Amino acid sequence: MPSTTVTVGSAVGLHARPATIISEAAAALDVDVTLAVEDGEPVDAGSALMIMTLGAENGTVVTVESEDQAAVDQIAALVAQDLDAE
């Protein structure tokens, strides 16, 4: 299954706003996407609440996994961005 590791780019980590942006993008895809931190259980990337349970702060390495490489790439790009920057 395709996967990649990416470093969280949001200054506040994967909290409410970044988690919502990522979950909305993941939910719009036709495939399941999961996120996981090292030694943690994968969570559904389509759920902002589940993303927030990762406790991923800025600089945390997250594994993005899906059956679809394009979905992995899309969600990984969002995780790497500072989604709180305006």
Buried (B, 14 or more C-beta within 10 A) or exposed (E): EEBBEBEBBBBBBBBEBBBBBBBEBBEEBEEBBBBBBEEBEBBBBBBBEBBBBBEBBBEBEBBBBBEBEEBBBBBBBBBBBEBBEE
